[in-house]
Amino acid sequence: MSADVTPVVVRLKLSLLRNGLRQSGGRRAAYIASAVVTLLVAALQLLGLIALRGHAHAESVVVPLVAVLALGWAVMPLFFPSGDETLDPTRLVMLPLRPRPLVRALLVASLVGIGPLFTLCLLAGSVVSLAHGGAAYVVGVVGVVLALLVCVALARAVAAANVRLLTSRRGRDLAVLSGLVVAVGAQLVNFGAQRLGSSGLAQLDPAAEVLRWVPPASAIGAVDSASEGSYGVAVAQLALGAGALVALLAVWSRHLTRLMTAPDGSTLQSADSPARERTSSGLARLLPAGRTGTVMERSLRYIWRDPKTKAAWVTSLAIGLIVPVFNALQGTGSIYFACFAAGMLGIQMYNQFGQDTSAFWMVALTISSARDAYVELRGRALALLAVTLPYATLVTVLTTALLGDWRKLPEALGLSFALLGAMLATGAWTSARFPYSIPQEGYKNVAPGQAGLAWIAIFGGMVAAALLCAPLIAAAIWLNVSAVGDTWAWLLLPAGAGYGAALTLLGLRLAAPRTARRLPEILAAVSKG
C-alpha cells in the first residue's frame, strides 16, 4: 500500500489546486495572473544569472541569493499558512499511513506548484552562471536537485513543527505580519541594491565565503569549486547538502509521528480549574470614564484582535517607519519624510464604521442624538491618537537623528501634528458620508461593488487633508526662505499642534450630526461584506 501513497498524494495536490480554481472566476484570474508574473520574474532572473557567467564575482551573487531563497522557503509556512492545503498533515491523521511513506509522498507533492518551478529556474540559472566544464555541470545537476529538495523539506519541517500554531487564531494573526515582512524585505533589497551599485559586488565576497558552506547554498557553491578543479571541496559541499536533507527529513518525520499519535491539547481545559472571571485590564483602568473610555477600549481591542484591522495597522506602522528611515539611511531623505508616518496612520480614521461590519447595529442603538454620535467619534479618534501621536513623534525624532538636522525638529513635528489632525477630521466626515464594508473572509478589504466608495473616501480625504494643511505648509516655506526663519521656526510646533487639534474638533463636530442622521444607511453599507 505504501507504494501507492506517492501518486495518490500527488493527485490529491492536483485535485485541490483544480477544485480551488473552480470556486470562482476571480480566484482563477488571480492565480493565473500570479503565475504569469512569477514566471516572468523567474525568466528575468534566469537571464540575469546567465548574464553573470564569467563575471569575477558571480559566486558572490549566486551563493547569497540561494541562501536568501532558502530563508524564504523557511518562513513561507509561517506567514502564508493557507497557501497550500497539504501543509497541514493532521488532515490525514485518520488514514492508515506510516511517517516514512507519508514523508516521501508529501515531499514529491511539494514539488508541484509555482514556487518549486520558480526555485528550479533560479537554481538552474545559478548553475549556468558558475559552471565551467563537464564535471561542473554534472555537479550542478546534483546540486540543483539537492538544493530544491532541501528548500522543500525545510518548508515542510517548519510547517509540521508549527502546525498547531498555524491552525489557531494566533497563527492566523501571525499571517498578518506577511505585509510587514514584504515591505521590510523590499526596502532591504532596494537599500542593498543601491549600496552594491555604488560600491560594487566585491562587498558580497565575505558573505559568500561563509554561505558557500551553509546548505542549501553549499550545493550550488560546489559547482564553483568543481569549475576551479577543487573536486574534493565540491564533494564535501554536496555532502553537506545531503546531510542537511537527511536531517530535515528526520525532523519532519519525528514531528509527523507526534502529530499523528499525540492528542491536540490546545483546546483541553483542566477540569479542576474554575473559570476565571473577566476583569478590566490595566489598559482599561487608564482610559476615561463613561462612553469615551468604552469606545476607546473597543477600538483598541479591534486593533489587537481583529485580523483585518491588525493587518491595516501593521502595514501602516511599518511603511510609516520604513519610508523616512530608509531614505535617511541612504542619504537621500528629508526630515519632512517623517510626515509620512502621520499620513499612513491617519488613514486608519477613514471608514471607522466599516470595521464593525454588521455588528454596527449595536453601536447604532446607543446613538440617539448628535451628541452621542460626537462622543462615539471622539472616542474612536482618541484611541487612534493614543497610538499614532507617540509613534509619529518617535519616527520624526528618529529621522532627525539619522539626518542630524535637529534645528528642523520642531518644524517637522508641527507639520506632522497638523497633518494628523487634518486626517482625523476628514476621516470622521468620510466615515459618515462614504462608509463601506470590509469582508471578514479572504484578502479583499472592500466588499464587491463598493470599491468606488473606498477610493473616494481614502483619496478624497487625503487630498482634502493636504489642502487643510496648506496654511501651515506655506508658513514653513516662508520661514525657510526668510531671514527670521532660524529664530521663529520653533513656533511651528505649537502652531501645528494647536491647528491639528482645532481641525480634529471641527471635523468631529461636523461629522456627528451627519452620523446621527445616516445610521440606517451606514448600517446597510457596512453589512454587505
N, C-alpha and C positions, 0 to 999 in steps of 0.2 A: 504493500500500500504506500510506503514511503516514496517509491519510485514515481508514483503518480502525483505526489504533492506539488512538485515544482510547476508542471504545466497547468495544474488546476489553479494555483495561486496566481500565475501569470494571466490566465484567462479571467480570473476574478478581478485583477487590477484593470484589465482592458474593459471589462463589463462596467466596473464602477466609473471609469472615465467616460464610456459611451453613454451610460444612463444619466450621468451628471450633465452632459451636454444636451441631452434631450429634454431637460427640465424646462428650459426657456430659451427663447431666441437671444435674449440679452446675455445670458451666461455663455451661450455658444459663440456669440460675436466677441465677447471679452476674451474667451480662451483663444480664439483664432487670432485676434489682434495681439495678444501677449505672445503667442507662439511666433508670429511673424516678426515682432520686434526683437524677441530673444534670438531668433535665428539670424536676423540682420546684424545684431550686435556680435554674435558668435562669428559670423563671416568676416566682419570688420576686424575683430581681434585676431582671427586666423591669418588674415592678410598682413596685419601689423606685425605679428610674431614671425611670419615668414620673411618680412622685410628686414627683421633684425639679424637674419642669417649672415654670419661673417663679421658682425659687429664685435668690437673688443669687449664690450660689457653686456653681451647678450645674456650670459648666465646670471648677471646681477639683476636683470629684469625678470627673467623667466622663473627662477627659483623662488624669489619672494612672492611672485604672482601666484604660483601654485600653492604656497603656504597660506596666502590670503583666501584662495579658493577653498581650501580645506577648512579654514575657520568659518567661512560662510556655510558650508555643509554642517558644521557642528552646531551653529546657533540657529539654523533654519527651523528645526523642530520646536525650539523654544518660543520663537516669535510668530511662526505660522503653523500652529498645531493642526489646523483644519485643512491644510493644503493637500494632504494625502490621507485618505481614509484608512489605508493599510498601516499607517504609523502606529495605530492602537492595536496591539496584538491581543488584548483582552477580549476583542470581538470573536476570537477563535478559541476561547477557553473551553467551550463545550464540545469541541471536536477532539477525537482521539489522536492527537498529534504529539510526537516527541520533539524536544527542543532542537536536536541536530537537523533532522529533515526540514523542520519549520524554518530554521535559520537559513538553510540553503535556499529554500523556496522564496522566502521574503527577500533575500539578497538578490536573487535573479529578477524578481518582480520589481525591485527598486531601480533596476537599470532601464525600466520602461518609463519614458516621460521626457519632458523638455529639458529638465535640469541635467540629467545624465548626458543628453545629447550636447548641451552647451558645454559641459565639462569635458566631454570627449573631444570637441572641436578645439578647446583651449589647450588640452594636453597634447593633441596631435600637432598643433602649431608650435608648441614649446619644443617638441622633439625635432621638428624640421629646422627650427632656428639654431639648435645646438648640435645636431648630428653631422658628423663628417666621417664617412667611411662605412663599409658594410657592417662591421661589428657594432658601431654606434647605433645603426638603425635596428639591428637585432635587439640590442639592449633597450632601445627606445620602445619597441613593441611591448616587451615585457614590462618596462617602466610605466607605460600608459595603462596597461591592464591593472597593474598593482596600484597605481595612484587612484584610478577610478574606483576600484573595489574598496580601498581604504577610505575614500571620501564617503561612499555609500554606507559602509559599515560603521563609520564614525557617526553619521546622522542617525542610523538605526539604534546604535548603542545609547546615544544621548536620549533618544525618544523613549526607549524601553526603560531607562533609568529614571525618567521623569514622567512616565505616563500617568501616574496618579495625580500629579500636579497639573499636567496639561489638560486633563479631562475635568478639572474642577473649575469653580468660578475664579479662583486666583490664577489658574492657568490662562483663562480667557482674558483676565486683566493683564497678564504678562504680555499677551499678544499686542496690547495697546502700545507697548514700547517699541514695536516694529517701526512706527513712524519716526521715533526718535533715533533709532539705530540707522535708518536710511538717511535721515537728514544729517546726522553727525558724520556718517560714513562718506556721504557725498562731499561734505565740506573738507574732510580729511584728505580725500582723493584729490580734490581741487587744490588744496594747500600743498600737498606733496608734489603734484604735477608742476606747480609753479616753482617750487624750490628746486626740483630736478631740472626744469627748463633753464633756470638761471645758474645752477651750479654744476650740472652735468650728471651723467649716470654713475660716475665713479663713487658718488656718495653711498650707493647701494652695495658696494663691494663688501664691506664688513658684515652687513646683514646676510648677504648671500653666502658668505663663507661659513656662517653658523647654520643657516637654514638648509644648506645642502646635505646636512647630516640629520635633519629632522623629517621623519615621514609625514606625508607622502612626497614632500619636496625632494627627499633623498632619492626617490625612484627616478625623478627627472634629472637630478644632479648627476646620476650615474651615466646619463647619456653624454654629458660634457666630459666626464672622466674617461669614458671609453673613446671619445673623439681624440683625447690627448694621449691615448695609449696606456693609461693607468687602469688596466683591466682588473687588477686586484681591488683597487679602490671602488671601481664600478660594481663589482660583485658584492663588496661589503655594503655599499649603499642600497643595492637591491635587497640584500638580506635584511637590512633594517626595515625596509618597506614591507617585506614578507612577514617579519616578526611582528610589526605593528598590526598587520591584518589579522594574524593569528590571535594576538592579544585582544583585539577589538571583538572578534568573533566569540572568544571565550567569555568576555564580559557580557556581550549581548546574550549569549546562551544562558549564562547564570541568571541574568535579570528575567529572561523569558521563563525559566524554570520557576523562579519565585513568583512571577505574575500568574502563572498557570496553576500554581498549587497553593499559594497563600491567600487567605481571605482579605478582602479590602476592609480595613478597619477604620477608614477615614470617615465613614458615616455611622459608626457604632458609638454609642454613648454608655458611660458607666451607669449601671443600674442603681448603685447606691449613692450617686452624686445628685443631690437635689438641684432642681432648676434654679438658676440664679436670676434674681430679679434685675431688670434693667434699670440702671441708674443713669443719671445725667453724667456725661463725660466731663473731663476737666475743661474742654473747649467750650461746652455749653454754659458752664458757670461763668465764663469770661464775657459772654455775649450780653447785650442789653436785655432788659426785661420786656415782657409784652410781645406783641406781634412781630416787632422788628427782630428781636432775638430769635424767635421761632423761624421766621423766614430765612434769616442768615444761616441758622443751623441746617435747615433743609437744603439750602443751596450748596453749602459746603459738603454735605453728605452726598449730594449729586456728583460733585466733583470727584469725591473719593471712591464712590461705589458704582456709579452708572458707567458702563463701558464706553458708550459713545461720548458722553461728556468728558470722561477722563481722557479719551483719545484726543479730543479737540484741545484740551488744556495742555496735555503733554507736548503736542505738536507746537502749540503757540509758545510755550515756555522754552522749548528747545530752539526754535527758529529765532525767537526774540533775543536769545543769548548768542546764538551762533553767528548771525549776520554781523553785528557790530564787533564782536570779539575776534572773529577770524579775519575780518578786514583790517582790524587794528594790528593783529599779529603779522599780516602780510605787508604792513607798511603802507597800505592804500586806503585806510579807513579815515573816518572823520568822527569827531565827537558827537556830531548830530545824528550819526547812525544809531546812537543809543535810543533815540526816539522810536526806533523800530520795535523795541520791546513793548513800549506803551501801546503802540498801534496794534501789534499782534494780540496782546492781552485784552485791549479794549473791544476787539471783535467779539469776545465772549459775551458781551452785553446784548448783542443782537439776537433776536429770536429767543428771548428768555422763556417764553411760554412753550416753545416747541419741545424743550427737554422734558416737560411734564407729560407730553402725549395726551392720551385720553384721560389720565388722572387729573388733568386741569380742572375737571368739573368740581373736585373737592375744593380747589382754590377759589373757583368762581362762586361757590356757595357762601364763602366768607366775605365776599365783596358786595356791599350794598350801597356804596357811595363813592364819590371821587376821593374822599379822604382815605377810605380803606384801600383803594387802588394805589394811592400815593404811598402809603405805608408799605404795601406789598412791593412796589417797585423800589422804594428806598432800601428795604431790607436786602433785596437782590443786589442792588448796586453796592451796598456796604460790604456784602460778602465778597463780591468781586474785588473791591478795593482792599480788603484785608490781605489778599494775595498779590494783586498787581502793584499796589503802591510800594511796598518794600522791594519787590522784585525789580520793578523799573528803576528804583533808586540804586539797587545793587548793580544792575547792568550798566547804568550810567557811570557810577564810580569806577567799576572795573575797566570800562572802556577808557575813561580818563586816565587811569593809572597806566594802562598799556601805552597810551599815546603820550603821556607825560604833560598834558596840556591842562593843568589844574586851574589855570586862570579862567577857563571857559566852563568849569563845572557848574556854577550857579546858573549860567545861561542855559546849559543843556538840561539841567533838572527842571527849570521853569518851563521850557518848551515841552518836555515830557509830561509834566503835570497838566499843562493846558490841553495837550492832545488827548490825554486820558480822560479829562473831564468832558471834552467835546464828544468823544466817542461814547461815553456813558450817556450823555444827553441824547445824542442821535440814536443810540441803541435802545433806549427806553421808548422813544417815539416809534421807531420802526418795529419794535416788538409788538406794539399795539396795532400798528397800521398794516404791516406785512408779515403776519405770523405764518409759519409753515411747519409741517410735521416732519419729525426725524424718525425714520423706521428703526425699530429695535433689532431687527434681524438683518444680516447682510452687511455690506460695506458702504451702502449708499447713505448719505447724510440728508437727503431730501426725498420726500415721497414723490412718486410719479405724478407729473402734471403741475408740480409746484416749483420747478426749477427757476422759472421766471421771477417768482416771488423772492426766492433766495438771492438771486442776482441783484434785484432791485434793493432789497433790504441791506445787503452787505456792501456792495459797491456804491450804491447811492448814499448810504450812511457815511462811508469813508470819505467820499468827496465832500459831503456836507461838513463833516468834522474838520477836514483840511481848510475849508473856507472859513469856518468859525474861528480857526486859529490864525487866520490871516493877519489880524492886528498885532498879535504878539510876534509873528514871524517878521512883519515889517519893522517892528521896534528892534528886533535882534539884528536885522540887516543894517538899520540906521546906526545902531551903536557900534557895529563892527567897522563901519566906514567913517564914522565921525571921530573927531579928536577927543571927545569926552567918553569914548567907549570904555576905556580901561577903568575909568572912575565910577561909572554908573551902571556897568553891565550886571553887577550883582543884584540890582533891583529886579531883574527878570525872574529871579527865583520866587520872591514873594508875590510878584505880579502874576506869574504863571500859575502858582498855587491858588491864589485868590480867583483868578479868571476861570481856572478849571472848575473850582468849587461852585462858582456862580453859574457856569454853564450847566453843570450837573443838576443843581437845584431847579434851574429854569426848565431843563428838559424833563425832569420828573414831574414838575407842576403841569406842563403842557400835555404830557402823555397820560397822566392819571385820569382826567375826565374822559378821554377817548377810550381808555381801557375799560372804565366802568360802563360805558355805553355799548361797547362791542364785545361783551363777554360771550354771547352765543356764537358770534362769528369767529371769535378766537378759538373757542372750543371745537367748532366744526373744522377749522383749518388744521389744528394740531392733532386731531384724532384720525387723520386719513392714513397714517402710517401703521 
